[in-house]
Amino acid sequence: MLIEVKQKDEVCLLRCEGRFVAGTDPEYLRIKRDEIRALNCKKVLADFSAVSAVGSAGIGFIVGVYTSTRNSGGRFILVGLSPRVRDVFDLTHVSTVIPVAADIESGLATLCDESLAGEGRQK
């Protein structure tokens, strides 16, 4: 598993790849979560298009970043979920709380649409 964090203007882009499953290094995830928090971005987009599997480690990481972002008044969106990964987010009901978009372009459009600020889940 790899998490690349980039800040572009007012948006933090998280490019995630690999398998976010049991056995994932919790220290690595903590370091990445802290790196994201230190940037103090008000808009966070997590690109999961290169994630092949997700389990409790991945769910915990995403929920932690989402919660931190929302608690600081920011907005968060997940994009690029494969059908297999989307099933996990749906089965755990995380996708009913965290906004999800099909791709980066639509995710950025949603993040930057001020009329949607404060709204919940997107498709």
C-alpha positions in Angstrom: 0.0 0.0 0.0 1.2 3.5 -0.9 -0.3 6.9 -0.1 1.0 9.9 -1.9 0.0 13.3 -0.5 0.1 16.4 -2.7 -1.4 19.8 -2.1 -2.6 21.7 -5.1 -4.1 25.1 -4.4 -6.7 24.6 -1.7 -7.1 20.8 -2.2 -5.1 17.9 -0.7 -4.9 15.1 -3.2 -4.3 11.6 -1.7 -3.3 9.1 -4.4 -3.7 5.6 -2.8 -2.7 2.4 -4.4 -2.3 -1.3 -3.4 -4.2 -3.3 -0.8 -5.5 -1.6 2.4 -6.1 -4.8 4.4 -5.2 -6.4 7.7 -1.5 -6.4 8.2 -1.1 -2.9 6.7 1.5 -1.0 8.7 -0.4 1.1 11.3 2.6 3.4 11.8 2.7 4.2 8.1 -1.0 5.1 8.2 -0.6 7.2 11.3 2.3 9.1 9.7 0.3 9.8 6.6 -2.8 10.9 8.6 -0.6 13.3 10.5 1.0 14.6 7.3 -2.5 15.3 5.9 -3.6 17.0 9.1 -0.4 19.2 9.1 -1.3 20.6 5.7 -4.6 21.8 7.2 -6.4 21.5 3.9 -10.1 22.4 3.9 -10.7 20.2 0.8 -9.4 16.6 0.6 -9.8 14.2 -2.3 -8.8 10.6 -1.8 -8.2 8.8 -5.2 -8.7 5.1 -4.7 -8.6 4.2 -8.5 -5.4 2.1 -7.9 -6.6 0.4 -4.7 -7.4 -3.3 -5.4 -8.7 -4.3 -1.9 -9.8 -2.5 1.3 -10.3 -3.9 4.8 -10.5 -2.5 8.3 -7.1 -0.8 8.0 -8.2 1.2 4.9 -11.7 1.9 6.3 -10.2 3.2 9.5 -7.7 5.4 7.7 -10.3 7.0 5.5 -12.8 7.5 8.3 -10.0 9.1 10.4 -9.0 11.5 7.7 -12.6 12.3 6.9 -13.5 12.9 10.5 -10.4 15.2 11.0 -11.2 17.1 7.8 -14.9 17.6 8.7 -14.1 18.5 12.4 -11.9 21.4 11.1 -14.7 22.7 8.8 -13.4 21.0 5.7 -14.8 18.8 3.0 -13.7 15.3 1.9 -14.6 13.1 -1.0 -13.6 9.6 -2.2 -13.1 8.9 -5.9 -12.4 6.1 -8.3 -13.7 3.2 -6.3 -13.6 -0.1 -8.1 -16.7 -2.2 -7.8 -15.0 -4.5 -5.3 -13.8 -1.7 -3.1 -17.2 0.1 -3.5 -18.9 -3.0 -2.2 -16.8 -2.8 1.0 -17.7 0.9 1.5 -21.3 0.1 0.9 -21.5 -3.0 3.1 -19.9 -1.0 6.0 -22.3 1.9 5.3 -19.3 4.2 5.1 -20.4 5.3 1.6 -23.7 6.6 3.2 -21.6 9.1 5.3 -18.6 9.9 3.1 -19.2 11.5 -0.3 -18.2 9.4 -3.3 -17.6 10.4 -6.9 -16.8 8.4 -10.0 -13.5 10.1 -10.9 -11.1 12.9 -10.0 -12.8 15.5 -12.2 -16.2 15.0 -10.7 -14.8 14.8 -7.2 -13.0 18.2 -7.7 -16.1 19.7 -9.1 -18.1 18.6 -6.0 -15.4 19.8 -3.6 -15.3 23.2 -5.3 -19.1 23.6 -5.6 -19.8 25.9 -2.6 -23.5 25.4 -2.9 -22.9 21.8 -1.8 -20.9 22.8 1.3 -22.3 21.0 4.3 -24.1 18.4 2.3 -23.5 14.7 2.9 -23.1 11.9 0.5 -22.7 12.3 -3.2 -22.8 9.7 -6.0 
